């Protein structure tokens, strides 16, 4: 017999979904059979769709050996910490990702990515116990590309993740701003609305007319400062994204004649940089934030750019820091 007490992190989910996560090697047909024959909730038989609450007790009439055979061994690989902390409380963690680091792992990089580094940090702090909490892993609510730097939001519990995902999906409550330097002089604020498709083979986005499979993207670009190097003009730009598409800022600004500094894929390679200069620098939590995260309403999280961005901006723009808000 095995007894489990549902924690705050494990509550507010269906019994069958909890058990599928807990017994991750078991097929759903076995999960449903176990609910009928081998499992009691708070001492009673229960339906598979009942929603669990913190403090509920699940009794599983299996031996430890039988249970172990239904659960895959999850090996956590430690990763060296590279991120900076911009904000943290009991529900969420906002970090600044450095250049060259993936937000999630992929088939080429399974160990050293931002999500692994954050998990290690939370384990060391005692905010996350991978042994005691087998059905939830702290996860990012947004992501940025490998060579883009800046702010990524991580949820420490399932309810926070659900609320963050809803806010970002519905495009309300959280405003996301990026800082970049573009070629040319952007004369005024522009609202860019386009349809795009992605070529997975080349990892490039392409602006198209309305077509099957195309996705809408919208960006507001605001000039903050102007500079010049030799005979070339540059503009420091704040880009607010209202959608989150692959390479959105890069492809849209290149499309209107203002490719990002150093962006060889969509524009002009710079002598001192081989990839785009793009930094997620500000998150604004608006008065639409409600529920568990209502206390975040009105908060503004700002993270200054990395040193290489600052060095280039200092050479091109006078007093540019005063334009940030």
C-alpha positions in Angstrom: 0.0 0.0 0.0 1.2 3.5 -0.9 -0.2 6.7 0.6 0.2 10.1 -1.1 -0.8 13.5 0.4 -1.6 16.1 -2.3 0.4 19.2 -2.0 -0.5 22.8 -3.0 1.5 22.3 -6.3 -0.3 19.1 -7.1 -3.9 20.3 -6.4 -6.4 21.7 -8.8 -6.0 18.9 -11.4 -8.0 15.8 -12.2 -7.3 12.5 -10.5 -6.6 10.7 -13.7 -4.2 13.4 -15.0 -2.3 13.4 -11.7 -1.9 9.6 -11.8 -0.8 9.7 -15.4 2.0 12.1 -14.4 2.9 10.0 -11.3 2.8 6.7 -13.2 4.3 8.1 -16.4 5.0 4.6 -17.9 1.5 3.4 -17.4 -1.0 3.5 -20.3 -4.3 5.4 -19.7 -6.2 2.1 -19.9 -4.2 0.9 -16.9 -4.7 4.2 -15.0 -8.5 3.9 -15.4 -8.5 0.3 -14.3 -6.4 1.3 -11.2 -8.9 4.0 -10.3 -11.7 1.4 -10.4 -9.9 -1.3 -8.5 -6.7 -0.2 -6.7 -7.1 3.4 -5.7 -9.1 5.3 -3.0 -9.4 9.0 -2.5 -9.8 10.1 1.1 -10.8 6.5 1.9 -13.4 6.1 -0.8 -13.6 5.0 -4.4 -13.7 8.0 -6.8 -14.4 9.0 -10.4 -11.4 9.7 -12.7 -12.5 13.3 -13.3 -12.7 14.4 -9.7 -10.5 17.5 -9.1 -7.9 17.1 -6.4 -7.4 19.6 -3.5 -4.3 20.2 -1.3 -4.5 17.8 1.6 -6.4 15.0 -0.2 -5.1 11.5 0.5 -4.7 9.0 -2.2 -4.3 5.4 -1.2 -2.8 3.1 -3.9 -3.1 -0.6 -3.4 0.2 -1.6 -5.1 3.5 -2.7 -3.8 6.5 -0.4 -4.0 8.0 -2.7 -6.7 4.8 -2.7 -8.8 4.6 1.1 -8.5 8.3 1.6 -9.4 7.7 -0.5 -12.6 5.1 2.1 -13.7 7.3 5.1 -13.2 10.2 6.2 -15.4 13.4 7.2 -13.7 14.0 10.9 -14.3 17.6 11.9 -14.1 18.2 15.5 -13.5 21.4 16.8 -15.0 22.9 19.8 -13.2 23.9 22.9 -15.2 26.2 25.8 -14.3 24.2 28.9 -13.5 24.5 31.8 -16.1 21.3 33.8 -15.6 20.7 36.9 -13.5 17.6 37.3 -11.2 15.5 40.3 -12.1 12.5 39.5 -9.7 11.5 36.7 -7.4 8.6 35.9 -5.0 7.0 32.7 -3.7 5.1 32.2 -7.0 7.3 33.2 -9.8 10.9 33.9 -10.8 11.9 36.4 -13.6 15.4 35.9 -14.9 17.6 37.5 -17.5 18.9 35.0 -20.0 22.4 35.5 -21.5 23.4 35.4 -25.1 23.9 31.9 -26.6 21.7 30.0 -24.1 18.6 28.1 -25.1 15.4 28.7 -23.0 14.5 24.9 -23.3 16.7 22.0 -24.3 16.6 20.5 -27.7 17.9 17.3 -29.4 21.4 18.8 -29.5 21.5 20.4 -26.0 19.8 18.4 -23.2 21.9 19.6 -20.2 22.9 23.3 -20.3 19.8 25.3 -21.0 18.0 28.0 -19.0 15.2 25.8 -17.7 17.7 23.3 -16.2 19.7 26.1 -14.6 16.5 27.6 -13.0 15.5 24.2 -11.7 18.9 23.7 -10.1 18.6 27.1 -8.4 15.2 26.4 -7.0 16.3 23.0 -5.7 19.3 24.6 -3.9 16.9 27.3 -2.4 14.5 24.6 -1.2 11.7 26.0 -3.3 11.4 22.8 -5.4 11.7 19.2 -4.5 11.9 16.9 -7.5 11.6 13.8 -5.4 8.5 14.9 -3.4 6.8 16.8 -6.2 6.8 14.4 -9.2 3.9 15.9 -11.1 5.1 19.4 -11.7 8.4 21.0 -12.8 9.0 24.8 -12.6 8.6 26.0 -16.2 9.0 29.1 -18.3 5.8 30.9 -19.4 7.5 32.6 -22.3 10.7 32.0 -24.3 13.2 34.0 -26.3 15.7 32.8 -29.0 19.1 31.5 -28.2 20.9 34.7 -29.3 18.4 37.1 -27.8 19.0 38.2 -24.3 16.7 39.2 -21.5 13.7 38.5 -19.4 12.0 35.1 -19.1 9.2 34.3 -16.6 9.2 31.0 -14.7 6.3 29.7 -12.6 7.1 27.9 -9.4 3.7 26.1 -9.2 1.0 24.9 -11.5 -1.6 27.5 -10.7 0.9 30.3 -11.4 1.9 28.7 -14.7 -1.8 28.4 -15.8 -2.5 32.0 -15.0 0.7 33.3 -16.7 -0.1 31.1 -19.8 -3.6 32.5 -19.9 -2.4 36.1 -19.7 0.1 35.6 -22.4 -2.2 33.6 -24.6 -5.0 36.2 -24.4 -2.5 39.0 -24.9 -3.6 40.9 -21.8 -2.1 41.6 -18.5 1.6 41.4 -19.4 3.3 43.8 -21.9 6.6 42.7 -23.4 9.2 45.2 -24.6 12.5 44.7 -26.3 15.5 47.0 -26.9 17.4 46.9 -30.2 19.6 48.9 -32.5 18.5 49.1 -36.2 20.2 50.3 -39.3 18.9 53.6 -40.7 16.9 56.4 -39.1 13.5 55.2 -38.0 11.7 58.5 -38.3 8.7 57.8 -36.0 6.6 55.2 -34.2 5.5 52.4 -36.5 2.8 49.7 -35.9 3.8 46.7 -38.1 1.1 44.1 -39.0 2.0 41.2 -41.2 1.4 37.5 -41.9 4.4 35.2 -41.7 5.4 31.6 -42.4 8.4 29.8 -41.1 10.8 27.7 -43.1 11.9 25.0 -40.6 14.8 23.9 -42.8 16.5 27.3 -42.9 15.0 28.5 -39.6 13.9 31.7 -41.3 10.6 33.6 -41.1 9.1 35.1 -44.2 6.5 37.8 -44.6 3.7 36.7 -46.9 0.2 37.7 -48.0 -2.8 36.0 -46.4 -2.1 32.3 -47.1 -2.9 28.9 -45.7 -0.7 28.2 -42.6 0.4 31.9 -42.2 0.3 33.5 -38.8 -0.5 37.1 -37.8 2.2 39.1 -36.1 2.1 42.7 -34.7 4.9 44.9 -33.4 5.0 48.5 -32.2 8.4 50.0 -32.9 9.4 53.3 -31.2 12.6 55.3 -31.9 14.4 56.3 -28.7 17.7 57.8 -29.9 19.6 58.5 -33.1 23.3 58.1 -33.8 25.8 57.9 -36.6 29.0 55.9 -37.4 30.8 57.1 -40.5 28.2 57.6 -43.2 25.7 55.1 -41.6 22.7 56.1 -39.5 21.4 54.0 -36.5 18.4 54.1 -34.3 17.9 52.8 -30.8 14.4 51.2 -30.9 12.0 50.0 -28.3 9.9 47.2 -29.8 6.6 46.1 -28.1 5.4 42.7 -29.3 1.7 42.1 -29.3 2.2 38.6 -30.7 5.0 36.1 -30.2 6.2 34.7 -33.5 9.6 33.3 -34.6 12.0 36.1 -35.3 9.1 38.6 -35.3 11.0 41.8 -34.5 13.9 40.9 -36.8 11.8 40.0 -39.9 9.3 42.9 -39.5 11.9 45.6 -39.1 14.0 44.2 -41.9 11.0 44.2 -44.1 10.5 48.0 -43.6 14.2 48.7 -44.4 15.6 48.7 -40.8 17.4 45.4 -40.2 18.8 44.9 -36.7 22.4 45.7 -35.9 24.5 42.6 -36.6 21.6 40.5 -38.0 23.2 38.7 -40.9 20.2 36.4 -41.4 17.8 39.3 -42.2 20.1 42.2 -42.8 23.6 43.4 -42.5 26.5 41.7 -40.7 28.3 44.1 -38.4 32.1 44.1 -38.2 32.0 43.8 -34.4 29.0 41.4 -34.1 27.8 38.2 -35.9 24.3 38.0 -34.7 21.3 40.3 -33.9 21.5 42.9 -31.1 18.1 42.2 -29.3 17.3 42.3 -25.6 14.0 41.6 -23.8 14.4 44.5 -21.3 11.0 45.3 -19.8 7.8 43.5 -18.6 4.8 45.5 -17.5 2.1 43.8 -15.5 -1.1 45.8 -16.1 -4.3 46.3 -14.1 -5.8 43.3 -16.0 -3.8 40.9 -13.9 -6.1 39.2 -11.5 -6.5 36.0 -9.5 -3.5 34.6 -7.7 -1.2 37.1 -9.4 -3.3 40.2 -8.7 -0.5 41.6 -6.5 1.7 41.9 -9.6 -0.7 44.5 -11.1 1.3 47.7 -11.8 4.7 46.2 -11.4 7.3 47.0 -14.0 10.4 44.7 -14.3 13.4 46.2 -16.1 16.7 44.5 -16.9 19.5 46.5 -18.5 21.2 45.1 -21.6 24.4 43.0 -21.4 27.8 44.7 -21.6 28.3 44.3 -25.4 25.0 45.9 -26.1 25.8 48.8 -23.7 29.2 49.2 -25.3 27.8 49.6 -28.8 25.0 51.9 -27.6 27.5 54.1 -25.8 29.4 54.6 -29.0 26.4 55.4 -31.1 24.0 57.3 -28.8 24.4 60.2 -26.4 22.4 59.9 -23.1 20.5 56.9 -24.4 19.9 55.5 -20.9 17.7 58.5 -20.1 15.3 57.4 -22.8 14.5 54.1 -21.1 11.3 54.1 -18.9 
